[in-house]
Amino acid sequence: MSKQIIVPFGPQHPVLPEPIHLDLVLEDERVIDVIPSIGYIHRGFEKLVEKREFTDYVYIAERTCGICSFVHGATYCQGIEQIMKIDVPERAEYLRVIWSEYSRLHSHLLWLGLFADSFGFENLFMNAWKIREDILDVMEQTTGGRVIQGSCKVGGVRRDISNEKLDAMAKDLDRIDRDMKELTTVFLQDSSIQHRLRNVGVISRDDAYHLGAVGPTARGSGVAIDTRKLGYGAYDRLNVPVVTDSCGDCYSRCAVRARELFTSTDLIRQAVKKIPDGPIDVKVTGVPDGEYFMRAEQPRGELVHYLKGNGTKFLVRSRIRTPTLTNIPPLIKMLQGCELADVPVIVLSIDPCISCTER
Amino acid sequence: MAFFEMVKTALRTVMQKPVTILYPLQAAKKTPISRGHVVFDGSTCISCGICLRRCPSQAIVLNKEAKSWQINRFRCVVCNSCVDTCPTKSLTMDTRYTAPAAVQGVETFTITYVKPARPEKKDESG
């Protein structure tokens, strides 16, 4: 038996956009165990909920993550609305869906770019981010912010999108779809990518389910879970297809995200077709008294916001369970038995977002 | 399985001009509703203090006695909350970003608004 050595991976590593530390226990070139540790960028967001009024905390909730920011803001607002039993106007619900799906497009394109970068395909990385720029432009035109939209508030949304703009956005999606089709063809069919990703970081369906994988990590292993199927917001009036792949390797997780791009554009088109005219917000009176678990689908998987109010302007507890946290145990399972050179690709394949995880 | 799938895209991009812009030599992209930085107008501010209560990052300091309004640009997260809630529309959002700075500091503005004198009550007895 060869000698075991421990190689530290991260928190500073070229492939990691955010800091996570993994102690890799190696036997020769093979990883036999992994010890993860987080805690590099804890910012104490959940404690801030006691110091800011519940209507102002939405701006802080949104800054939990730099990529899925809109979904955090919307989930927080929906949680508060459930506690206070506020009926949000239908137009606001549809606008939230449209912005959420644009967030998903931008997050998946960002990830596809980073993933291409992790296996050394620089040209593909730049092309993915070029398409992402078109999505960010639409975000800025409609909300005023590129990645921190700030367009959600308790009781509705802060900005309306005119019907002409919505039609123009849906029309522009055809062009973006064509560009994305060309991009995803490379990801799904190019031989060099298949050689690099097939049978790397395999996790079986049972393991993914029992270790609590969520989002594309679970769907890549054939577990068909998607929180959008719960029908929160306006999702109950839209046809949400669940994209799955059965192999459970890095290629499957990449394929799921690549194909989800088109379900997102389809959802935006459906929402633009069905969006009714009307008000975009209701006046919020009173204070939240009660507690609620709000679940929503982030680009990375299922997000849970637990909110508790005690009848004052300040909430007493906010707890955010982010998808990356639950995807770390499956990640460790994937890493056990892999080659050292595959570690960066496998770590990135779960789309780690550590800022979210530590808040 | 296909080979050289990327070639078509790569060749086309070589022929095109760059999609990036040379910021700050060229102006950054902006839209009419882009959130750049908060602009304060001291001539209409009534020192109500709603902006500093609504500010999620506590970037605004108001001193009623000294008639000064301060903003720390490093703390400000440009959420538009103060602009939305200002009752006299003294705060507006500019679409341009502030220039990068190496040293933290606060920007101080003077409130020049003077409360108009109440019209004197007419003598009711007369």
Interface residues (C-beta under 8 A of the other chain):
Chain A: R52 D56 Y57 Y59 I60 R63 F121 N123 L124 N127 K130 E133 D137 E140 Q141 T143 G144 G145 I148 G150 R158 R159 E182 L183 T185 V186 Q189 D190 S191 Q194
Chain B: M1 A2 F3 F4 E5 M6 K8 T9 A10 T13 V19 K29 K30 T31 I33 S34 R35 R54 P56 V77 V78 C79 N80 S81 D84 M93
